């Protein structure tokens, strides 16, 4: 194998490695959102609200929780992922249900991040 072929192979390998590093997150998000129909959180523990704030928001918006539950076969809970920090987790059975949930609350549950899981 001549020198130019070796350089070309090395360049392709380096490009693939660098591409994999930079595309890992966007590809992971695409797979989670489109292929598995999940809405993942990409927040650190420090970015999550306190459990007390999440519980208060649930209480203040019990009517919205009930509206989401009335879609059918939906589970909506607050989940404590980090000590003293929480988020809302909503489990749904179809993409149509996810669309209905997103129409009701949008990207956050009254400022609380939510994670969607297609069961």
N, C-alpha and C positions, 0 to 999 in steps of 0.2 A: 504494500500500500504506500502510495507516495505521500509526501509531506502535506500537500494541499488537501488531500482526502482526509488525513488525520485532523487537520485544523478544522475542516468543515464538520466532521463528526463531533469534535469537541465543542464547536460553536452551537451545534444543534442540541447537544446534551445540556450545555449551560443555559441555553434559551428555554428548554423544557423545565429545568429546575427552577429558574427565576420565574417563569410563567406559572408554575404550580404554586410557588410561594405567594405570588400576588393575586392569583385567581382562586385560591382556596376558599376564602370567605365568601366572595360573590357566588361561587359555584355551590357552596354549602347552603347559602341562603336560597338560591334557586331551587335546589333539591327539596329543601324543607318546605318552601312556600308552594311550589308548583307541583312537584311529584307526590309529596306526602300530604299536602294541603294542611300543613301545620303553620302556625304563626309563632315563631320563636322569639324569645327575648335575647337581646344581645347587650345586656347591661351587667355591669359589675355590681357587687353587693353594695358598694358605696352609692350607687346611682338609684337604688331601690328606695321607696318610701318606707317609713316605719310601719310596723304591724298595727300600731294603734291608729295611724292615719287610714290605713286600708280598712280596718274594722269600722271606723267611723264613717267612711265613705260608703261601705256596704249598708250600714244602718240608715244613713241619710238618703240613700237611693234604693231602698228595698223594693219600691215599685218597679224600677228598671230591672232589678234582679229577677223579680217575678215575671216581667215581660219577656226576658231572655229565656227563663225556664219554660214559659208557655209555648215556645217554639216547638218543643217536643224532644224528648230524649237528650236533654242538655244538662250538664253538670257545671255549675259555676260556684267556685270556692275561692277563698284567698289562701295562698300557699306561702308558707314561711320558708324561704330558700336559704336565707342567711340569718344569723341570730338577730332578732329584733327587726328584720327587714322582710317585706312581703311584696307579693304581686297577685294579680287576679289570674286564675287559671280557668279556662272554659273548655269543656270537652263537648264535642259535637259529632254528629254522625255523617254529615255530608257537606259538600261544598256549598250547596244551597243554604244550609243552616248557617254556615260561616258568613255567607253574604248577608243574611238577615241580621246576624249579630253585629256585623260591621256597620250596617245601616243604622242600628240602634245606638251604638256607642262609639263608632269610629275607631281610631287608633289607640285610644286609652279609655279606661273606665273612669270618667270624670277626673282625669289627671293621673290615674293609677295605671301603670303598664299592665297589659294583659297578654297572656300566653294562650294560644289556641292549639288544641290537640284534636285531630280527627281520629276518632276511635272507630 
